[in-house]
Amino acid sequence: MTDQPRIALNDGNSMPQLGYGVFLVPPPETKRLVADAIDVGYQAVDTATFYRNEAEVGAAVRESGKTIFVTTKLFNEDQGYDRALQAFDASYKALGLETIDLYLIHWPKPALDLYAESWKALVRLRDEGRVKTIGVSNFTMVQLERIIHDTGVVPAVNQIELHPYFQQVELRAYHDESNIVTTSWSPLGRGGVLDDPVIAGIARKHGKTPAQVIIRWHIDNGLTVIPKSSSRARQAENLDVFDFSLDADDIHAIAGLDRADGRIGPDPDFL
Ligand SMILES: NC(=O)c1ccc[n+]([C@@H]2O[C@H](COP(=O)([O-])OP(=O)(O)OC[C@H]3O[C@@H](n4cnc5c(N)ncnc54)[C@H](OP(=O)(O)O)[C@@H]3O)[C@@H](O)[C@H]2O)c1
């Protein structure tokens, strides 16, 4: 396999462009699947307190003996300044790793109106060197602007739903202007984009699978991407995307798949 690309972050760190996501990976299977993912070559794992598998992720990473970029997230019920600090400690303990590479606020939950206070806690964690990089997830432009205005600290990452049916063109442009890296969650549309005939045609042309074409699309767009799979063979398939790239026709055709109603997850303004 060719070298895997890394993306520079606004705090001087960098992260692997492709990682393994473990939402809905059941805790009893997580350790084995993360070990498989590391074994087939993944250099990053994306978990969250909400997924209830941080301990298993940490065990697999520790036992691998490899340097793996680990992301975890503050869940909604832990928002607020003091609670966020406590929740971080619990995640740190559960993971059992020397460092957490990236800590994100999982959802803004505007109805709680605690995300600005939570962000201040993450800034403190970073300033104290307890986490390398801080960011957010599912934040809108308005919410990003508020926390940047309050603290002067620009999140390094905003992890958002993003796939060919929901391309988030406007928010990505704002991220680019603001030096925020975009991570695509549900990058395969939770499997829903895999049967698309346009994707199938591009896959045939390149001798790759639909999943590989979609993952390559995220990579070619400068996004970081965290597909989930519960099979070692599909984990390896999803990582085998560095021997081809999409041409202008492919990029044009995939741009045409964006849909106004393409969102599959919750709308962050109303969750
Ligand atoms: N920040 C957030 O709010 C948020 C929300 C959702 C997700 N996420 C993160 O994003 C990660 C990925 O999102 P996701 O799990 O929702 O969806 P996804 O990665 O878009 O899709 C996963 C689905 O695609 C299937 N799949 C994967 N590779 C395949 C392949 N090569 N061929 C055929 N089918 C394949 C998987 O089945 P098998 O498992 O059977 O292979 C699974 O059903 C999560 O694990 C999590 O880390 C974050």
The ligand as a Gaussian input file, in Angstrom:
#p B3LYP/6-31G(d) Opt

LIG

0 1
 N      -20.275000      12.772000      14.768000
 C      -21.417000      12.170000      14.564000
 O      -22.501000      12.663000      14.952000
 C      -21.440000      10.864000      13.849000
 C      -22.661000      10.308000      13.427000
 C      -22.630000       9.108000      12.739000
 C      -21.424000       8.471000      12.490000
 N      -20.250000       9.020000      12.942000
 C      -18.943000       8.368000      12.700000
 O      -18.833000       8.047000      11.312000
 C      -18.537000       6.661000      11.171000
 C      -19.074000       6.117000       9.871000
 O      -20.450000       6.380000       9.733000
 P      -21.582000       5.250000       9.721000
 O      -21.103000       4.076000      10.483000
 O      -22.825000       5.900000      10.170000
 O      -21.803000       4.945000       8.179000
 P      -20.918000       4.588000       6.897000
 O      -19.492000       4.414000       7.264000
 O      -21.293000       5.561000       5.854000
 O      -21.544000       3.208000       6.437000
 C      -21.436000       2.032000       7.210000
 C      -22.303000       0.981000       6.526000
 O      -21.755000       0.685000       5.239000
 C      -21.447000      -0.706000       5.160000
 N      -20.162000      -0.840000       4.474000
 C      -18.962000      -0.352000       4.871000
 N      -18.018000      -0.639000       3.951000
 C      -18.621000      -1.335000       2.964000
 C      -18.159000      -1.908000       1.759000
 N      -16.897000      -1.815000       1.388000
 N      -19.071000      -2.570000       0.981000
 C      -20.355000      -2.667000       1.352000
 N      -20.849000      -2.144000       2.488000
 C      -19.991000      -1.474000       3.296000
 C      -21.341000      -1.173000       6.603000
 O      -21.692000      -2.544000       6.673000
 P      -20.748000      -3.613000       7.430000
 O      -20.496000      -3.056000       8.795000
 O      -21.558000      -4.853000       7.424000
 O      -19.490000      -3.724000       6.616000
 C      -22.366000      -0.305000       7.304000
 O      -23.664000      -0.821000       7.135000
 C      -19.176000       6.054000      12.422000
 O      -18.734000       4.749000      12.689000
 C      -18.781000       7.063000      13.470000
 O      -17.426000       6.869000      13.856000
 C      -20.248000      10.208000      13.608000

